[in-house]
Amino acid sequence: MQARIAILHYAAPPIVGGVESTIYHHARLLSQAGYDVHVVAGRGDAFHPDVAFHRLPEADSRHPEVLTVGKALAAGEVPPQFHALTGRLAVRLGELLEDIPVCVVHNALTLHKNLPLTAALHRLNQSGSPRLIAWCHDFAWLDELYTPALHDGYPWELLREPWPGVRYVTVSQHRRRRLAGLFGLPEEHIRVVTPGVDLGEFLKLAPLTRELAARLGLAAADPLLLLPARVTRRKNIEFAIRITAALRERFPNPVLVVTGPPGPHNPKNLAYLQALTTLRRELGVEQQIHFLYEQGEDGQPLHLPDEVVADFFRLADLLLFPSLREGFGIPVLEAGLARLPVFAADIPPVRESGGDFVHLFDPRGDADAVAGQIAARLKHDRAYRLRRRVVEHFTWQRILQNHLIPLIEAARRYDEEEISV
């Protein structure tokens, strides 16, 4: 049976906003990970076929009744309408969240945009079900734009006091320090889970590219080397394999991707491919060398469209081009457009196409020496290191696996020795 999880906010996708974007990515990825995800919001609509959407109009920060109550609250008055709205919301939330063990609440426990919703959630929390995870992006009591509308006592005090049993999450270390100061808590009682980026969406990768990258685990490649060439002997692919093997002593997981099939005009090219796969096995780099030609379904060869080859220029960390002979060297030009560092054979066509802006090596030389040149270049390249930092820590998929799922599972197993306040 799927584990059920709810996500609650004033608004949800397709409403555009930073919190709404976080909800979108959390919901879709949790659904893909096997969770039964329910999004509850005042505004928004169904945004994913596998995510249930429940509209609760009074949860909207802009609902007319909420705005009326909010105006009185800002003046320091708690009108009877506040209590009536809080009661209705508490009943409705109880119905929507019945049998859902964990609810992630965005902003409503620290922001004053809908205090009846905050108060209703407080009642729900006192009942002990569901367990609340408070995802805190903004803090009303720490924002000078909002403090004039806040007052001592109930319900405003709900926003500056930690609630028993709630796991608090902020989106940065800086925000954690501020919330810990407001609550008077040790910082370690508050988790940090940052927003993220979607590599495939940002780079506009084709579906086939995304599928290949996921299947081959290319996000873990460090570095990812691209050799866009057909498998023919003049491409000197064996030298690229030896360079990749030598890089293992310098990087965690160097990976080489060869995009093309065996050349169509020489039957010996299939024998060359077999020799390359034998070399790959002998050097122990079967997990580091990928011939995309071999990735077709049911043992069929895979021929990549141009758009997918172009995608790999955006995914890769450098172009490795060890050809013994070339007519001109178009991949060098394509790498230039993709701002990709180029390590290439020192042959006349490459010097002509790349000028002084490529790193040249002897294609019949020492593979270990070339690996040393690559390592020296990349280890001092801040753009490369930042890219690796993003891929390793700040993609939505990494955030899901490293932070979101462990947090939800800890809440489901609720342990009294866990964070309690």
C-alpha positions as CSV (number, residue, x, y, z in Angstrom):
1,M,0.0,0.0,0.0
2,Q,1.3,3.4,-0.9
3,A,2.4,5.8,1.9
4,R,0.1,8.8,1.8
5,I,1.4,12.4,2.2
6,A,-0.3,15.7,2.0
7,I,1.2,19.1,0.9
8,L,-0.7,22.2,2.0
9,H,-0.3,25.9,1.0
10,Y,-2.4,29.0,0.2
11,A,-1.9,28.3,-3.5
12,A,-0.5,25.5,-5.7
13,P,0.5,25.1,-9.3
14,P,-0.3,26.2,-11.9
15,I,-0.1,29.4,-9.9
16,V,3.4,30.8,-10.5
17,G,5.6,31.4,-7.5
18,G,8.7,30.1,-5.6
19,V,6.7,28.1,-3.1
20,E,4.4,26.7,-5.8
21,S,7.4,25.6,-7.8
22,T,8.7,23.7,-4.8
23,I,5.3,22.1,-4.3
24,Y,5.3,21.0,-8.0
25,H,8.7,19.3,-7.9
26,H,8.1,17.7,-4.4
27,A,4.7,16.4,-5.5
28,R,5.8,14.9,-8.8
29,L,9.0,13.3,-7.4
30,L,7.3,11.9,-4.3
31,S,4.7,10.4,-6.6
32,Q,7.3,8.9,-8.8
33,A,9.0,7.5,-5.7
34,G,5.8,5.6,-4.8
35,Y,3.9,8.0,-2.5
36,D,0.2,8.7,-2.7
37,V,0.4,12.5,-2.8
38,H,-2.4,14.9,-2.0
39,V,-2.1,18.7,-2.5
40,V,-4.5,20.9,-0.6
41,A,-4.6,24.6,-1.5
42,G,-7.0,27.5,-1.7
43,R,-6.0,28.3,-5.3
44,G,-4.6,26.2,-8.1
45,D,-5.7,23.1,-10.0
46,A,-4.7,19.6,-10.8
47,F,-1.2,19.8,-12.2
48,H,0.0,16.2,-12.4
49,P,-1.9,13.0,-13.4
50,D,-0.5,11.1,-10.4
51,V,-1.1,13.9,-7.8
52,A,-4.5,14.4,-6.2
53,F,-5.6,18.0,-5.9
54,H,-8.1,19.3,-3.3
55,R,-9.2,22.9,-3.4
56,L,-10.1,24.4,0.0
57,P,-11.1,27.9,-0.9
58,E,-10.8,29.3,2.6
59,A,-7.1,28.3,2.7
60,D,-6.4,30.9,0.1
61,S,-4.6,34.0,1.4
62,R,-6.8,36.1,-0.9
63,H,-10.2,34.6,-0.1
64,P,-12.7,37.4,0.6
65,E,-13.5,36.2,4.1
66,V,-9.8,35.8,4.9
67,L,-9.1,39.3,3.7
68,T,-11.9,40.7,5.9
69,V,-10.7,38.9,9.0
70,G,-7.1,39.8,8.1
71,K,-7.9,43.5,8.1
72,A,-9.4,43.4,11.6
73,L,-6.4,41.3,12.8
74,A,-4.0,43.8,11.4
75,A,-5.7,46.5,13.5
76,G,-5.3,44.3,16.6
77,E,-8.8,43.0,16.8
78,V,-9.9,39.4,16.8
79,P,-13.4,39.4,15.3
80,P,-16.0,36.6,15.9
81,Q,-15.7,35.8,12.2
82,F,-12.1,34.7,12.9
83,H,-13.2,32.0,15.3
84,A,-16.0,30.8,13.0
85,L,-13.6,30.6,10.0
86,T,-11.0,28.8,12.1
87,G,-13.6,26.2,13.2
88,R,-14.8,25.6,9.6
89,L,-11.2,25.2,8.4
90,A,-10.4,22.8,11.2
91,V,-13.3,20.6,10.4
92,R,-12.6,20.6,6.7
93,L,-8.9,20.0,7.1
94,G,-9.7,17.1,9.5
95,E,-11.8,15.5,6.7
96,L,-9.3,16.1,4.0
97,L,-6.3,14.8,6.0
98,E,-8.0,11.9,7.6
99,D,-5.8,8.8,7.3
100,I,-2.9,10.9,6.0
101,P,-0.1,10.5,8.5
102,V,2.1,13.4,7.4
103,C,1.3,16.9,6.1
104,V,3.9,19.3,4.8
105,V,2.7,22.8,5.4
106,H,4.3,25.6,3.5
107,N,4.6,29.0,5.3
108,A,1.3,28.9,7.2
109,L,3.0,28.3,10.6
110,T,5.3,31.3,10.3
111,L,3.5,33.7,8.0
112,H,0.3,35.8,8.8
113,K,-1.3,35.7,5.3
114,N,-4.2,33.5,6.6
115,L,-4.2,33.3,10.4
116,P,-7.5,31.4,10.6
117,L,-5.7,28.6,8.6
118,T,-2.8,28.8,11.0
119,A,-5.1,28.5,14.0
120,A,-7.0,25.6,12.4
121,L,-3.7,23.8,11.8
122,H,-2.8,24.5,15.5
123,R,-6.0,22.7,16.6
124,L,-5.2,19.8,14.2
125,N,-1.7,19.6,15.6
126,Q,-3.0,19.4,19.2
127,S,-5.0,16.3,18.1
128,G,-1.7,14.6,17.1
129,S,-2.7,13.7,13.6
130,P,-1.4,14.2,11.0
131,R,2.2,14.9,11.9
132,L,3.1,18.4,10.6
133,I,6.3,19.3,8.8
134,A,6.5,23.1,8.7
135,W,8.3,24.3,5.5
136,C,9.2,27.8,6.5
137,H,10.2,30.1,3.6
138,D,9.2,33.4,5.3
139,F,8.8,34.7,8.9
140,A,6.3,37.4,9.6
141,W,7.7,38.3,13.0
142,L,11.2,38.9,11.4
143,D,10.0,41.1,8.5
144,E,9.7,44.8,9.1
145,L,7.1,45.0,6.4
146,Y,4.8,42.6,8.3
147,T,5.4,43.4,12.0
148,P,3.0,46.5,12.1
149,A,0.2,44.0,11.4
150,L,1.2,41.7,14.3
151,H,0.3,42.0,18.0
152,D,0.9,40.3,21.2
153,G,-1.3,37.4,22.2
154,Y,-3.4,34.9,20.3
155,P,-3.5,34.2,17.3
156,W,-0.3,36.2,16.3
157,E,1.8,34.4,18.9
158,L,1.3,31.2,16.9
159,L,3.7,32.5,14.4
160,R,6.7,33.0,16.8
161,E,6.4,29.9,19.0
162,P,7.4,26.4,18.1
163,W,4.6,23.9,18.2
164,P,5.0,20.6,20.0
165,G,5.8,17.7,17.7
166,V,6.3,19.8,14.5
167,R,9.4,19.3,12.4
168,Y,10.5,22.7,11.2
169,V,12.3,23.1,7.9
170,T,14.0,26.2,6.4
171,V,15.3,26.7,2.9
172,S,18.8,27.9,3.8
173,Q,21.3,28.0,6.7
174,H,20.7,31.7,7.0
175,R,17.0,31.2,7.4
176,R,17.6,28.5,10.0
177,R,19.7,30.8,12.1
178,R,16.9,33.4,12.0
179,L,14.1,31.0,12.9
180,A,16.2,29.4,15.7
181,G,16.7,32.9,17.1
182,L,13.0,33.7,16.9
183,F,11.9,30.4,18.5
184,G,14.8,30.3,21.0
185,L,15.8,26.8,19.8
186,P,19.2,25.3,19.0
187,E,19.8,25.4,15.3
188,E,20.1,21.6,15.1
189,H,16.4,21.3,15.9
190,I,15.6,22.9,12.5
191,R,16.3,21.1,9.3
192,V,17.6,22.8,6.1
193,V,16.3,21.6,2.8
194,T,17.0,23.9,-0.1
195,P,15.1,24.5,-3.2
196,G,16.6,22.9,-6.3
197,V,16.9,22.9,-10.1
198,D,15.7,20.3,-12.6
199,L,18.6,19.5,-14.9
200,G,16.5,18.2,-17.7
201,E,14.0,21.0,-17.7
202,F,16.6,23.7,-17.4
203,L,18.8,22.4,-20.3
204,K,15.7,21.5,-22.3
205,L,16.8,18.0,-22.8
206,A,14.9,15.7,-25.2
207,P,13.1,12.7,-23.6
208,L,15.6,10.3,-25.1
209,T,18.5,12.2,-23.6
210,R,16.9,12.2,-20.1
211,E,16.2,8.5,-20.4
212,L,19.8,7.7,-21.4
213,A,21.3,10.0,-18.7
214,A,19.1,8.3,-16.0
215,R,19.8,4.8,-17.3
216,L,23.6,5.3,-17.4
217,G,23.7,7.3,-14.1
218,L,25.4,10.3,-15.9
219,A,24.5,12.7,-13.1
220,A,27.2,10.9,-11.0
221,A,29.9,11.3,-13.7
222,D,32.8,13.4,-12.5
223,P,33.8,14.5,-15.0
224,L,31.6,13.6,-18.0
225,L,33.7,13.4,-21.2
226,L,32.1,13.6,-24.6
227,L,33.4,12.0,-27.8
228,P,30.9,12.7,-30.6
229,A,32.2,10.4,-33.3
230,R,31.4,7.3,-35.3
231,V,33.3,4.2,-34.2
232,T,36.2,4.2,-36.8
233,R,39.9,3.6,-36.3
234,R,40.9,7.1,-37.3
235,K,38.8,8.5,-34.4
236,N,41.4,6.9,-32.0
237,I,38.8,6.0,-29.4
238,E,41.1,3.6,-27.7
239,F,43.3,6.5,-26.6
240,A,40.2,8.2,-25.1
241,I,39.4,5.0,-23.2
242,R,43.0,5.0,-21.8
243,I,42.7,8.6,-20.8
244,T,39.4,7.9,-19.0
245,A,41.0,5.0,-17.2
246,A,43.9,7.2,-16.1
247,L,41.5,9.9,-14.8
248,R,40.2,7.4,-12.2
249,E,43.3,8.2,-10.1
250,R,42.4,11.9,-10.1
251,F,38.6,12.1,-10.1
252,P,35.8,10.1,-8.3
253,N,34.0,8.8,-11.4
254,P,35.2,9.9,-14.9
255,V,32.8,8.8,-17.6
256,L,33.3,8.8,-21.4
257,V,30.3,8.8,-23.7
258,V,30.8,7.9,-27.4
259,T,27.8,9.0,-29.4
260,G,28.1,7.4,-32.8
261,P,27.7,4.0,-34.3
262,P,30.3,2.1,-36.2
263,G,31.1,3.8,-39.5
264,P,28.9,2.4,-42.3
265,H,31.5,2.1,-45.1
266,N,34.0,-0.3,-43.6
267,P,33.0,-3.8,-42.3
268,K,36.1,-3.8,-40.2
269,N,34.5,-1.1,-37.9
270,L,32.4,-3.7,-36.2
271,A,35.6,-5.6,-35.3
272,Y,37.1,-2.3,-34.1
273,L,34.1,-1.8,-31.8
274,Q,34.6,-5.3,-30.4
275,A,38.3,-4.5,-29.8
276,L,37.3,-1.3,-27.9
277,T,34.8,-3.2,-25.7
278,T,37.6,-5.7,-25.0
279,L,39.9,-2.9,-24.0
280,R,37.2,-1.4,-21.8
281,R,36.9,-4.7,-20.0
282,E,40.7,-5.2,-19.6
283,L,41.1,-1.7,-18.1
284,G,38.2,-2.3,-15.7
285,V,36.2,0.7,-17.0
286,E,33.1,-1.0,-18.2
287,Q,31.0,1.3,-16.0
288,Q,32.9,4.4,-17.2
289,I,32.8,3.9,-21.0
290,H,29.5,4.1,-22.8
291,F,28.9,3.5,-26.5
292,L,25.4,4.9,-27.0
293,Y,25.1,2.7,-30.0
294,E,24.7,-0.2,-27.6
295,Q,21.8,1.4,-25.8
296,G,19.0,0.5,-28.1
297,E,16.0,-1.6,-27.0
298,D,16.0,-5.4,-27.3
299,G,19.6,-5.5,-28.4
300,Q,18.9,-3.2,-31.4
301,P,21.5,-0.5,-32.3
302,L,20.6,3.1,-31.2
303,H,21.1,5.9,-33.7
304,L,20.9,9.3,-32.1
305,P,19.1,12.2,-33.7
306,D,21.0,15.5,-33.9
307,E,19.1,17.1,-31.1
308,V,20.2,14.4,-28.7
309,V,23.8,14.7,-29.7
310,A,23.5,18.5,-29.1
311,D,22.0,17.7,-25.6
312,F,25.2,15.8,-24.7
313,F,27.2,18.9,-25.4
314,R,25.2,20.7,-22.7
315,L,25.5,17.8,-20.3
316,A,29.2,17.1,-20.7
317,D,32.1,18.7,-18.8
318,L,34.5,18.6,-21.7
319,L,35.0,17.5,-25.3
320,L,37.6,14.8,-25.8
321,F,38.6,14.6,-29.4
322,P,41.7,12.4,-30.0
323,S,41.3,11.8,-33.8
324,L,44.3,10.8,-35.8
325,R,42.8,12.4,-38.9
326,E,40.0,14.9,-39.6
327,G,38.7,16.8,-42.5
328,F,38.0,19.8,-40.3
329,G,36.6,19.0,-36.9
330,I,33.1,20.3,-36.6
331,P,32.7,19.0,-32.9
332,V,35.3,21.6,-31.9
333,L,33.0,24.4,-33.2
334,E,30.0,22.9,-31.5
335,A,31.9,22.7,-28.2
336,G,32.7,26.4,-28.6
337,L,29.1,27.2,-28.9
338,A,28.3,25.1,-25.8
339,R,31.2,26.8,-23.9
340,L,32.7,23.3,-23.4
341,P,36.5,23.0,-22.8
342,V,38.1,21.1,-25.6
343,F,41.0,18.6,-25.3
344,A,41.9,17.5,-28.8
345,A,44.5,15.9,-30.9
346,D,47.2,18.3,-32.1
347,I,46.5,17.9,-35.8
348,P,46.2,20.7,-38.5
349,P,42.4,20.7,-38.9
350,V,41.9,21.0,-35.1
351,R,44.4,23.9,-34.9
352,E,42.5,25.5,-37.8
353,S,39.0,25.1,-36.2
354,G,40.0,25.7,-32.6
355,G,42.8,28.3,-32.9
356,D,44.5,29.0,-29.6
357,F,41.5,28.2,-27.5
358,V,41.7,24.4,-27.3
359,H,44.0,22.2,-25.3
360,L,46.1,20.1,-27.7
361,F,47.9,16.8,-27.1
362,D,49.8,14.2,-29.1
363,P,47.2,11.6,-30.2
364,R,49.9,8.9,-30.1
365,G,51.4,10.1,-26.9
366,D,51.0,9.3,-23.2
367,A,47.3,8.9,-22.0
368,D,48.3,9.5,-18.4
369,A,49.9,12.8,-19.3
370,V,46.7,13.9,-21.1
371,A,44.7,12.9,-18.0
372,G,47.0,15.0,-15.9
373,Q,46.4,18.0,-18.2
374,I,42.6,17.5,-18.0
375,A,42.8,17.2,-14.2
376,A,44.8,20.4,-13.9
377,R,42.4,22.3,-16.0
378,L,39.2,21.1,-14.3
379,K,40.3,21.2,-10.8
380,H,41.0,25.0,-11.1
381,D,37.9,25.7,-13.2
382,R,35.3,27.3,-10.8
383,A,32.5,27.0,-13.4
384,Y,33.1,23.2,-13.5
385,R,33.3,22.9,-9.7
386,L,30.1,24.9,-9.3
387,R,28.4,22.8,-11.9
388,R,29.4,19.6,-10.0
389,R,28.2,21.2,-6.7
390,V,24.8,21.9,-8.2
391,V,24.5,18.4,-9.7
392,E,25.6,16.7,-6.5
393,H,23.6,18.7,-4.0
394,F,21.0,20.9,-5.6
395,T,19.0,19.0,-8.2
396,W,15.5,18.1,-7.2
397,Q,16.2,14.4,-7.5
398,R,19.2,14.6,-5.1
399,I,17.1,16.7,-2.6
400,L,14.3,14.1,-2.8
401,Q,16.7,11.2,-2.0
402,N,19.0,13.0,0.5
403,H,16.5,15.1,2.5
404,L,12.8,15.0,1.6
405,I,12.2,11.2,1.8
406,P,14.2,10.8,5.0
407,L,12.3,13.7,6.6
408,I,8.9,12.3,5.7
409,E,9.8,8.8,6.8
410,A,11.1,10.1,10.1
411,A,7.8,11.9,10.6
412,R,5.9,8.8,9.8
413,R,7.8,6.8,12.3
414,Y,7.5,9.6,14.8
415,D,9.9,9.1,17.7
416,E,9.5,11.0,20.9
417,E,13.3,11.4,21.0
418,E,13.3,13.1,17.7
419,I,13.0,16.9,17.6
420,S,10.4,17.8,20.1
421,V,9.8,21.2,21.5
